[in-house]
């Protein structure tokens, strides 16, 4: 009695998804004849819970002499992680002419899928309204995902020098002023221009630290190609954080009556504190509060204008919170820095 041993180690292939199309491979599996039996026909079907979209069988049955036609396609399948594969199994039943009957074998197809990053498939990992708000001086982080021709996330970072599918392009970000353009001159400087930072394979962050108030849009590029997601640019609204006000050039500064707690602080760390008693600051900005001159005073904190001493009062020192009364038989007049004796035949009341 004949003994049949039909074995398969599986089929290993690499499929490459380019910028315009997903890769596919067509081939035929030969049905090897045994020394004791002649195979006449075969029937094939996919089974199991593995990825059925990887394998397509143009024919479900055929003549053994013609082999089993198979098409492997990466369409709709994501790029595989390093060292991983997509797999699918085909059950093959081969029928012999002699009394041996049918023999069964499972053929496992394993595909390593490589994908090119496609500029037009990039997508924001942001809210659906595509609007982000940030305080001037703070860093805004906007994540986005790179995808392949099928719109599926890729699992590599560009530029990449991998042997089989290298890519020397890189992502960049830029600022565009459109319908919500700020006044002339209200622009990001080179110091706070956006930059793209890879985070995990296929994912990136755009980081931007706008120093001025305004509205702008973030756009992306991959090499020389526009990589702004199909949903559109990301609108960024920049405002002053609580406690600060906007000056004429769009910078966020301390309001009138307040000064920087630390004059060396930059926009991201700026904190304001009210002027002390006896000191004022009439205008917004990051100048320090100034002492009230002799003859004037400010009793409250956060003052913007010094108060002038009244007749019969004086203040000889700068930076004071109150005026002093003149001695009896003396009076004061502008600039109220001192008291003088009353004129003959007059008195102070």
C-alpha positions in Angstrom: 0.0 0.0 0.0 1.4 3.3 -0.9 2.2 5.9 1.7 1.6 9.6 1.0 3.4 12.4 2.7 2.5 15.9 1.5 4.3 18.6 3.4 4.6 22.4 3.1 6.9 24.8 4.8 4.7 27.7 3.7 5.3 30.6 1.3 7.2 33.7 2.3 7.0 36.9 0.3 7.6 40.6 0.6 4.9 43.0 -0.7 5.7 46.6 -1.3 3.0 49.3 -1.3 4.2 52.2 -3.4 2.8 55.8 -3.6 0.3 55.0 -6.3 -0.7 51.4 -5.8 -0.5 48.4 -3.4 1.7 45.6 -4.4 0.4 42.2 -5.6 2.2 39.0 -6.7 0.8 36.3 -8.9 2.3 32.8 -9.1 1.4 29.2 -9.3 2.0 26.5 -6.7 3.1 23.2 -8.3 1.5 20.0 -7.3 4.4 17.6 -7.0 3.7 14.1 -8.2 4.5 11.2 -5.9 6.4 8.2 -7.1 3.5 5.8 -6.6 0.5 7.9 -7.5 -0.5 10.4 -10.2 -2.5 13.4 -8.9 -5.4 14.3 -11.2 -7.1 17.2 -9.6 -7.2 19.6 -6.7 -9.7 21.7 -4.7 -8.6 24.7 -2.6 -10.2 27.0 -0.1 -9.1 29.5 2.5 -9.9 28.8 6.1 -9.1 29.9 9.6 -9.2 33.4 11.3 -6.0 34.7 9.7 -6.1 37.6 7.2 -8.2 36.3 4.3 -7.7 39.5 2.2 -4.0 38.6 1.7 -4.7 35.7 -0.5 -7.0 35.5 -3.5 -7.6 32.2 -5.4 -8.6 32.8 -9.0 -9.8 29.2 -9.2 -11.2 27.0 -6.5 -10.4 23.7 -8.4 -8.3 22.6 -11.3 -6.1 20.0 -12.9 -3.1 19.0 -10.9 -0.8 19.3 -13.9 -1.5 23.0 -14.1 -0.8 23.9 -10.5 -2.6 26.1 -8.1 -2.8 29.8 -9.2 -2.5 32.3 -6.3 -2.5 36.0 -6.0 -1.2 37.8 -2.9 -2.2 41.4 -2.4 -1.2 44.0 0.1 -4.3 46.2 -0.7 -6.1 47.2 2.5 -3.4 45.7 4.7 -1.2 47.8 7.0 2.5 47.9 6.9 3.9 45.1 9.2 6.0 45.9 12.2 9.7 44.9 12.0 10.0 41.1 12.2 6.2 40.6 11.8 4.2 39.2 8.9 0.6 39.0 7.7 -0.6 35.4 7.2 -3.3 33.4 5.6 -3.9 29.7 5.1 -5.1 27.8 2.1 -6.5 24.3 2.5 -5.5 22.2 -0.5 -7.2 18.8 -1.2 -5.4 16.7 -3.9 -7.2 13.7 -5.5 -5.2 10.8 -7.0 -6.3 8.4 -9.7 -5.4 5.3 -7.7 -6.9 3.9 -4.6 -5.0 6.3 -2.4 -7.9 8.7 -2.7 -7.4 12.2 -1.5 -4.6 13.9 0.4 -4.9 17.2 2.3 -2.3 19.8 3.0 -2.4 23.3 4.5 -0.4 25.9 2.8 0.5 29.0 5.0 1.2 32.2 3.2 3.3 34.8 5.1 3.8 38.3 3.8 6.1 41.0 5.0 4.4 44.3 3.9 6.5 47.4 3.3 4.8 50.7 2.5 5.9 54.1 1.2 4.7 57.1 3.2 2.2 59.0 1.0 2.0 62.7 1.4 -1.7 63.0 0.5 -2.7 60.4 3.1 -1.4 62.2 6.1 -4.0 62.9 8.8 -4.2 65.1 11.9 -4.7 63.4 15.3 -6.8 66.4 16.4 -10.3 67.4 17.2 -12.8 67.3 14.4 -13.2 71.1 14.3 -9.5 71.4 13.3 -8.9 74.3 15.6 -6.3 74.5 18.3 -5.9 77.3 20.9 -2.7 78.3 22.7 -1.5 81.1 24.9 1.3 83.2 23.4 4.6 82.0 24.7 3.4 78.5 25.4 4.3 75.5 23.2 1.5 74.0 21.1 1.9 70.3 20.3 -0.1 68.9 17.4 0.3 65.2 16.6 -0.2 63.7 13.1 0.0 60.3 11.5 1.8 59.3 8.3 -0.2 56.8 6.1 0.2 54.7 3.0 -1.6 54.7 -0.3 -4.6 53.0 1.4 -4.8 55.6 4.1 -3.4 53.1 6.7 -0.8 54.2 9.3 2.8 53.3 8.3 5.2 51.8 10.9 8.4 53.6 10.0 9.8 57.1 10.3 11.1 59.2 7.4 13.8 59.6 6.4 14.6 55.9 6.4 17.6 54.1 4.9 16.1 50.6 5.0 17.5 48.5 2.2 14.3 47.4 0.5 12.4 50.6 0.5 14.5 53.6 1.4 13.1 57.2 1.6 15.2 60.3 2.1 12.2 62.7 2.4 11.3 64.3 5.7 8.2 66.1 7.1 8.2 69.8 7.6 5.6 72.3 8.9 4.9 75.9 7.9 2.6 78.8 8.9 0.1 80.2 6.5 -1.9 83.4 7.2 -5.3 83.3 5.5 -8.7 84.7 6.1 -8.0 85.4 9.8 -4.7 87.1 9.0 -3.4 89.3 11.9 -2.4 92.9 11.3 0.7 93.6 9.2 3.9 92.7 11.0 2.1 90.1 13.2 4.1 87.1 12.2 6.0 84.3 13.8 9.7 84.9 14.1 12.3 82.4 13.1 12.7 81.5 16.8 9.1 80.3 17.2 8.6 78.7 13.7 7.1 75.2 13.8 9.2 72.1 13.7 8.3 68.4 13.2 9.5 65.9 15.8 9.1 62.1 15.3 7.5 60.4 18.3 6.9 56.7 17.4 7.3 55.0 14.0 4.8 56.7 11.7 3.7 59.4 14.1 5.0 62.9 14.6 4.4 66.1 16.5 4.3 69.6 15.2 5.6 71.9 17.9 5.2 75.7 17.7 5.7 78.4 20.3 4.1 81.6 19.0 5.2 84.7 20.8 2.5 87.0 19.5 -1.3 87.0 19.5 -3.0 86.2 16.2 -4.5 83.4 14.0 -2.7 81.2 11.6 -2.9 77.8 9.9 -0.5 75.0 10.1 0.3 73.1 6.9 2.6 70.1 6.3 4.9 69.0 3.6 6.7 65.8 2.8 9.8 66.6 0.9 8.6 69.0 -1.8 5.0 67.6 -1.8 2.1 69.1 0.1 1.3 66.8 3.0 -1.5 68.8 4.6 -4.3 66.4 5.5 -7.3 66.2 3.2 -9.4 67.6 6.0 -7.5 70.9 5.7 -4.9 73.0 7.5 -5.1 73.2 11.3 -6.3 76.7 12.5 -4.3 77.9 15.5 -5.7 80.7 17.6 -3.2 82.5 19.8 -4.3 84.6 22.7 -2.8 86.1 25.9 -3.2 84.0 29.0 -5.0 85.3 32.0 -3.4 88.3 33.6 -1.7 89.6 30.5 -2.9 92.0 27.8 -1.9 92.5 24.2 0.2 95.5 23.1 0.2 97.2 19.7 2.6 94.7 18.2 0.7 91.6 19.4 2.9 90.7 22.3 1.4 89.8 25.6 2.5 92.2 28.4 1.6 93.3 31.8 -1.4 95.7 32.1 -1.2 99.2 33.4 -0.6 99.3 37.1 1.4 96.0 37.1 5.0 95.1 36.4 6.9 91.8 35.6 7.6 89.9 38.8 10.9 88.9 37.2 12.1 91.3 34.4 14.3 88.5 33.0 11.3 86.2 32.3 10.4 85.4 28.7 6.9 85.3 27.2 6.2 81.8 28.4 7.1 82.6 32.1 5.9 86.2 32.3 4.0 86.9 35.6 2.8 90.3 36.6 2.4 91.8 40.0 0.7 95.1 41.1 2.7 98.2 41.7 3.5 98.8 45.3 2.1 101.7 47.2 3.7 105.0 46.2 4.5 103.6 42.7 2.6 103.7 39.4 2.7 102.5 35.9 0.4 104.4 33.6 0.7 102.2 30.4 0.6 98.5 29.5 4.0 96.9 28.9 6.8 95.2 30.7 8.4 98.4 32.1 8.8 98.6 35.9 6.6 100.7 38.1 8.0 104.1 38.9 7.9 106.0 42.2 5.6 108.9 42.5 7.7 112.1 42.6 8.0 114.4 45.6 4.7 116.3 46.1 2.6 113.3 45.1 1.5 109.9 46.4 -0.4 106.7 45.7 -2.1 105.0 48.6 -3.1 101.9 46.8 -1.3 99.0 45.1 -1.7 98.7 41.3 -1.8 102.4 40.8 -1.6 104.0 37.3 -1.5 107.8 38.2 0.1 109.6 41.1 -2.1 111.8 43.2 -1.0 115.4 44.0 -0.9 116.5 47.6 -3.5 119.0 48.6 -2.9 122.6 49.8 -1.6 122.4 53.4 0.0 119.0 52.7 3.4 118.1 51.3 5.6 115.1 50.5 9.3 115.7 50.3 10.2 112.1 49.3 9.4 110.1 46.2 7.6 106.8 46.3 5.3 107.5 49.2 1.8 106.3 50.0 0.5 109.5 51.6 1.2 113.2 52.1 2.1 115.0 55.4 0.3 117.9 57.0 2.1 121.2 57.0 2.9 122.7 60.5 0.7 125.4 61.9 1.2 128.8 60.3 2.7 127.1 57.2 1.1 126.1 53.9 2.1 124.5 50.6 1.7 125.1 47.0 2.7 123.3 43.8 4.9 121.2 43.5 3.9 120.5 47.2 7.3 119.1 48.1 7.6 121.4 51.1 5.7 123.9 53.3 6.3 127.6 53.5 5.3 130.2 56.2 2.1 131.9 55.6 2.3 135.4 54.2 1.9 138.3 56.7 -1.7 138.9 57.8 -2.7 135.4 56.5 -3.3 132.1 58.1 -4.0 128.5 57.1 -7.4 127.1 57.7 
